[in-house]
Amino acid sequence: MSQMFIRALPYIYFCLFILCSCEDHQKPVEEKSDYYFSKVFGAYDAEMGYSIQHTSDNGYIISGATSSYWATDSLPRIFKTQHGVTDAIIAKLDSMGEAEWIYTYGGELFESAFNIQETNDGQYFFAGYTNSTGAGLYDIWIVKLDNNGTQIWEKTIGGQNSDLGLHGDLTADGGYIITGYTIPDGQTNKDFYLVKIDVNGNVEWEKTYGDSSNQTAKYIQETSDSGFIIAGDSWTATTNNDIYIIKTDLDGDMIWETKIIESNNDQVFSIKETNSGYILIGTTTSLGMGNKDIWVIKLNNQGSIEWNKTYGGEALEYGFDIIPHGNGYVFTGSTSSYGTEFYDIWVLKIDASGELIWDVIYGGPMIDIGRAIIENQSGGFTLLGQTSSYGSGEYDFWVLRLNEFGIVAISDSL
């Protein structure tokens, strides 16, 4: 029995969800705007989901990392003599949330995939990192897939030290922008790393941003002026973790930078452009009620803070993804202050000033985390989470299609 708590309303509702493993494969059906679902799938070990995106056939594409070995008759793994410690995992779902194909990619060591997206030719592209191949300890890893998940090409970017791709975005010219961190030759500290590649994976230009501190970029988005907004962290061995934001032009040249510095350790996980600036989400130990709280910060177009709010109770909360929605914002993460004993998925809607409109909690007896959320064209949202309460392994993918109030509703038309 999954649990759903709607704390913005005066009652508590409980809802039974249908949890489907990847072996329960069903024929895709035409998308219905009033169809909502809750699906869990995975193998015996751990599947960690990092991004979910819409596809042109009304389905979804998911990226992440897995330590399971995929070998079922209905969803065969790409054949290799052995899999790595962790592999990149890509799952294609139909409009009803059923798995059409699931494949893993990688070598004998560590790989992960972040923010896969459908390209203009109807195929797929993801960026991540690898230390099974390439020049350095870790390298940025870029992979192009056809629409059936077959690898077309892969390339690595990096030098002798560590270079990690932690997020990417499609660009208006059909190429891709990737961010993460690099340790330049002669340095021991990390810098923000920004790489622009063309449609064939060739590097067009690359930039680094940083000082004597360590900087790691975690999220990038192409902005409406054809530039880029990058969010990440900055720290040293003797200072706390602070939030670091950079705005660039289309060539990667910095326009402005903002450091958000408080008394303790704070992190950012996502940033999105809005009509009047940017909205970012992370986790703070400096502010709020508990040990860690979700922290949402609104910036203007010049990077100055307009307002910031924390959300959470006396225990631990994390905020992982946020999207503008109407005159406000919807975001997801996890809470251990509310819901069950451990972490639960938390979905919140706030207005333009950060005031809570509604919130919903999904969880079971173990750990459940909301990692990414997107808005559906027909209304409502689709959320990618990970769960250890349900499924086959230590962690499994949990995909929920929600209505405009964050609820997996029951439709009379089904």
Secondary structure, DSSP 8 states (H G I E B T S, - for coil): --EEEETTSSS----------TTS--------TT--EEEEE--SSBEEEEEEEE-TTS-EEEEEEE-S--B-SSSB----SS--SBEEEEEEE-TTS-EEEEEEE--SSBEEEEEEEE-TTS-EEEEEEESSSSSSSBEEEEEEE-TTS-EEEEEEE--SSBEEEEEEEE-TTS-EEEEEEE--TT-SS-EEEEEEE-TTS-EEEEEEE--SSEEEEEEEEE-TTS-EEEEEEEE-TTS--EEEEEEE-TTS-EEEEEEE--SS-EEEEEEEEETTEEEEEEEESSSSSSSBEEEEEEE-TTS-EEEEEEE--SSBEEEEEEEEETTEEEEEEEESSSSSSS-EEEEEEE-TTS-EEEEEEEE-SS-EEEEEEEE-TTSSEEEEEEESSSSSSSBEEEEEEE-TTS-----TT-
